[in-house]
């Protein structure tokens, strides 16, 4: 019988620590082995209790969560879930934390008493990051791609093509690694990353600063155009549509799919329907099977698909499911996906 996942809760709020401990301890397979009001106490408890997963508040006294995370991921990397406020500052700090090696982010409710409502969602994220493959992260290297931007004059003739990308756990950094390498004249890109509302705005803004392409959070009716990547907003599904020669996106509410909104399958199935053989699909690191069925629809409609390989995936669930479904044409390391995508697009 597998042992429980040991969790350490780090938060300066005594109420949050108490409620998280009580609620998470009721969840199957999870044991809160300790709590800490600040990173100094957390450091001692990590050594003593050896937790499998840490939940970490960012804004704390004595030492902020970002400074603590830098030290932790450089010297003693552990799966970390960021618990962040919904403020603009909070979402930007959460994105910085993800770039430093945190694997998931969850939004902190506005009222402490409603923290208990997060327990199911947090428990799922704890299960998702448990056992994730982590390497020490040097914070000075986090924004530097391992290889340069790919140049391609041939892409200028592929304005009718579409790239569809889906990711979950560990996906913010994987998406960054792909988009940072794609040239400015890349065909339009549509992206679904499992992420709460409010955080996708900061995610798109950060990518826009780092990538040759323009990157923005999608708005209903946005045209999918060469040189631009559209990120699905948190808590909304995004679908590709077509009117004549123009591709555009529909951003809408709707039921959760694979417990997610936005869901990769929703995007991929729409891409299969409206782009067909003009599409290139990319599925990246993440827990579960979201995207596998949609990617198979894309392949059956004539699209070419790439999956991130197991070695470079933080969690191999989503790529593995797509591969098992027979939906994938190429399996690539994260650092070679962009180059492979460009070479495929040049020949489509």
C-alpha positions in Angstrom: 0.0 0.0 0.0 1.5 3.4 -1.0 2.4 5.7 1.8 0.7 9.1 2.2 2.2 12.2 0.6 3.9 14.3 3.3 3.0 18.0 3.0 4.5 21.0 4.7 2.3 24.2 4.8 4.2 27.5 4.9 2.0 30.5 5.4 2.2 33.5 7.8 -1.5 33.3 8.5 -2.4 31.0 11.5 -5.9 30.6 10.2 -4.7 29.5 6.8 -2.2 27.0 8.4 -5.0 25.6 10.6 -7.6 25.3 7.8 -5.1 23.8 5.3 -3.9 21.3 7.8 -7.5 20.2 8.8 -8.8 20.1 5.2 -5.9 18.5 3.5 -5.6 15.8 6.2 -9.1 14.7 5.3 -8.0 14.1 1.6 -7.1 10.6 0.5 -3.4 9.8 0.5 -2.3 13.2 2.0 -0.8 13.9 5.4 0.2 17.4 6.6 3.3 16.6 8.6 3.9 20.2 9.7 3.3 23.9 9.3 5.6 27.0 9.3 4.8 30.7 9.7 7.9 31.8 7.8 10.8 30.4 5.7 13.2 30.3 8.7 10.9 27.8 10.5 10.2 26.1 7.2 13.9 25.4 6.6 14.2 23.7 10.0 11.1 21.6 9.4 12.2 20.6 5.9 15.4 19.1 7.3 13.5 17.4 10.2 10.3 16.2 8.5 11.5 15.6 4.9 8.2 16.6 3.2 7.3 15.4 -0.3 5.5 18.6 -1.2 5.5 22.2 0.1 2.7 24.8 -0.2 4.2 28.2 0.0 2.8 31.7 0.5 4.8 34.4 -1.3 4.2 37.5 0.8 5.5 36.7 4.3 7.5 38.6 7.0 11.2 38.0 7.8 11.9 36.4 4.4 9.6 36.5 1.4 8.6 33.4 -0.4 10.5 34.3 -3.6 13.9 34.6 -1.8 13.2 31.4 0.1 12.2 29.6 -3.1 15.5 30.6 -4.9 17.5 29.1 -2.0 15.3 26.0 -1.8 15.4 25.2 -5.6 19.1 25.8 -5.8 20.2 23.6 -2.9 17.3 21.3 -1.9 14.7 21.2 -4.8 11.3 20.0 -3.7 7.9 20.2 -5.4 6.4 23.5 -4.5 2.8 24.8 -4.9 2.5 28.6 -4.7 -0.5 29.9 -2.8 -0.9 33.5 -4.0 -3.3 36.4 -3.7 -5.3 37.5 -6.7 -3.7 40.9 -6.8 -1.7 42.1 -9.7 1.4 42.0 -7.5 0.5 38.5 -6.3 0.1 37.1 -9.8 3.4 38.6 -11.0 5.2 37.1 -8.0 3.5 33.8 -8.7 4.8 33.8 -12.2 8.3 34.6 -11.0 8.0 31.7 -8.6 7.1 29.4 -11.4 10.1 30.5 -13.4 12.3 29.7 -10.3 11.0 26.1 -10.2 7.6 26.1 -8.4 5.3 23.7 -10.2 1.8 24.9 -9.6 0.0 28.0 -8.5 -3.3 28.3 -6.7 -5.2 31.5 -5.8 -5.8 32.4 -2.2 -9.4 33.4 -1.4 -10.1 36.9 -0.3 -11.4 35.7 3.0 -9.5 33.3 5.3 -12.7 31.3 6.2 -13.1 30.3 2.6 -9.7 28.7 2.4 -11.4 25.3 3.1 -13.1 25.6 -0.2 -9.7 25.2 -1.9 -8.9 21.9 -0.3 -10.0 19.6 -3.2 -8.3 21.7 -5.8 -5.1 21.9 -3.7 -5.2 18.2 -3.0 -5.3 17.5 -6.8 -2.3 19.7 -7.3 -0.4 18.0 -4.5 -1.0 14.7 -6.2 0.0 16.1 -9.5 3.4 17.4 -8.3 4.3 14.5 -6.0 7.2 12.7 -7.4 7.9 15.3 -10.1 11.4 15.2 -11.5 13.3 18.3 -10.3 16.8 19.6 -10.9 18.6 22.3 -9.0 17.6 25.7 -10.5 20.2 28.5 -10.8 18.1 31.7 -10.7 20.5 33.6 -12.9 19.8 31.2 -15.8 16.0 31.0 -15.6 15.2 33.3 -18.6 18.0 32.2 -20.9 17.1 29.7 -23.5 19.4 26.7 -24.1 19.7 27.6 -27.8 19.1 30.6 -29.9 16.0 31.8 -31.8 15.3 29.7 -34.9 15.4 31.7 -38.2 13.2 30.6 -41.1 12.3 32.6 -44.2 10.2 29.8 -45.5 7.6 30.3 -42.7 6.5 33.6 -44.4 4.6 31.4 -46.8 2.7 29.5 -44.1 0.2 32.1 -43.0 -2.7 29.6 -43.2 -1.1 27.3 -40.7 -2.0 27.0 -37.0 0.1 25.8 -34.0 -2.0 24.6 -31.0 -0.2 24.0 -27.7 -1.5 22.4 -24.5 0.2 22.0 -21.1 -0.4 21.6 -17.4 1.9 20.9 -14.4 5.3 22.4 -15.2 3.9 23.8 -18.4 4.5 27.6 -17.9 8.3 27.0 -18.2 7.8 24.4 -21.0 5.7 26.8 -23.0 8.3 29.6 -22.5 11.1 27.3 -23.7 9.1 26.7 -27.0 7.9 30.2 -27.6 11.2 31.8 -26.8 12.8 29.9 -29.7 10.1 30.5 -32.4 10.8 33.2 -34.9 8.7 36.4 -35.2 7.2 35.1 -38.5 5.8 31.9 -37.0 2.2 31.1 -37.9 -0.4 32.0 -35.3 -0.2 30.0 -32.0 -3.1 29.2 -29.7 -2.2 28.0 -26.2 -4.0 26.4 -23.3 -2.2 26.2 -19.9 -4.1 25.0 -16.9 -3.9 28.1 -14.7 -6.3 30.0 -12.5 -8.0 33.2 -13.6 -6.0 36.4 -13.1 -2.7 34.6 -13.4 -2.9 34.1 -17.2 -2.8 37.8 -17.8 0.6 38.1 -16.1 1.7 34.9 -17.8 1.0 36.4 -21.2 2.7 39.7 -20.3 5.8 37.9 -19.2 6.0 35.8 -22.3 5.5 38.9 -24.5 8.6 40.4 -22.9 10.7 37.3 -23.6 9.6 36.0 -27.0 10.1 37.2 -30.5 6.4 36.7 -31.2 3.7 39.0 -29.7 2.0 37.2 -26.9 -1.3 38.2 -25.3 -4.1 36.8 -23.3 -6.9 35.9 -25.7 -10.1 38.0 -26.0 -13.2 36.6 -27.6 -13.0 37.2 -31.4 -9.3 37.8 -31.6 -7.8 37.0 -35.0 -5.2 34.2 -35.0 -2.4 35.8 -37.1 1.2 35.3 -38.0 3.7 36.4 -35.3 1.2 36.2 -32.4 0.5 33.7 -29.7 -2.9 33.8 -27.9 -3.1 32.4 -24.3 -6.4 31.1 -23.1 -7.6 33.1 -20.1 -8.0 31.3 -16.8 -11.5 29.9 -16.1 -12.5 30.2 -19.8 -12.4 27.6 -22.6 -10.8 28.8 -25.9 -11.8 27.4 -29.3 -10.5 28.0 -32.7 -13.0 29.1 -35.3 -12.8 30.0 -39.0 -14.7 32.6 -41.1 -13.6 32.4 -44.7 -9.8 32.6 -44.7 -9.7 34.1 -41.2 -9.0 32.1 -38.1 -10.2 33.6 -34.8 -10.8 32.4 -31.3 -14.0 32.0 -29.3 -13.5 32.5 -25.5 -16.4 31.1 -23.5 -17.5 29.6 -20.3 -18.9 26.0 -20.1 -18.6 22.9 -18.0 -15.2 21.7 -16.8 -13.5 19.1 -19.0 -11.1 16.8 -17.2 -11.8 19.0 -14.2 -10.3 21.9 -16.1 -11.3 25.2 -17.7 -9.6 26.0 -20.0 -9.2 22.5 -21.2 -6.7 21.3 -23.9 -9.2 18.9 -25.4 -11.7 21.7 -26.1 -9.0 23.7 -28.0 -7.6 20.7 -29.8 -11.0 19.4 -31.0 -11.8 22.8 -32.4 -8.5 22.9 -34.2 -9.1 19.5 -35.7 -12.5 20.7 -37.0 -11.5 24.1 -38.4 -7.8 23.8 -39.3 -7.4 20.1 -40.0 -4.3 19.4 -42.0 -3.2 23.0 -41.6 -2.5 22.4 -37.9 0.5 21.4 -35.9 -0.2 20.2 -32.3 2.2 20.3 -29.4 1.4 18.6 -26.0 3.7 19.3 -23.1 4.2 18.3 -19.5 1.2 17.8 -17.3 -0.8 15.4 -15.1 -3.8 13.5 -16.5 -5.1 12.9 -20.0 -6.4 16.3 -21.1 -5.5 16.8 -24.7 -5.1 13.1 -25.8 -8.5 12.7 -27.4 -8.4 16.1 -29.0 -4.9 15.5 -30.4 -6.1 12.2 -31.9 -8.9 14.1 -33.6 -6.2 16.5 -34.9 -4.1 13.6 -36.3 -7.2 12.0 -37.9 -7.9 15.3 -39.5 -4.4 15.4 -41.0 -2.5 17.5 -38.5 1.1 16.6 -37.4 1.7 16.3 -33.7 4.6 16.6 -31.3 4.8 15.4 -27.7 7.4 16.4 -25.0 9.5 13.4 -24.0 9.5 11.8 -20.6 13.0 12.8 -19.7 12.3 16.6 -20.0 8.8 16.5 -18.7 8.1 17.5 -15.1 5.1 15.2 -15.2 4.7 12.8 -18.2 1.0 12.2 -17.9 -0.5 14.3 -20.7 2.2 13.5 -23.3 2.2 9.8 -22.3 -1.6 9.6 -22.8 -1.4 11.3 -26.2 1.3 8.9 -27.3 -0.6 5.9 -26.0 -3.7 7.0 -28.0 -1.6 7.0 -31.2 -2.0 10.7 -31.6 1.7 11.7 -31.8 4.0 11.8 -34.7 7.2 13.0 -33.0 8.5 12.8 -29.4 11.0 15.5 -28.6 13.1 17.0 -25.8 11.6 20.4 -24.7 14.7 22.2 -26.1 14.2 20.7 -29.6 10.4 21.1 -30.0 10.6 24.6 -31.5 13.1 23.6 -34.1 11.1 20.5 -35.0 7.9 22.5 -35.3 9.6 25.0 -37.7 11.0 22.2 -39.8 7.6 20.5 -40.1 5.8 23.8 -40.9 8.4 24.5 -43.7 7.3 21.3 -45.4 3.5 21.4 -44.8 
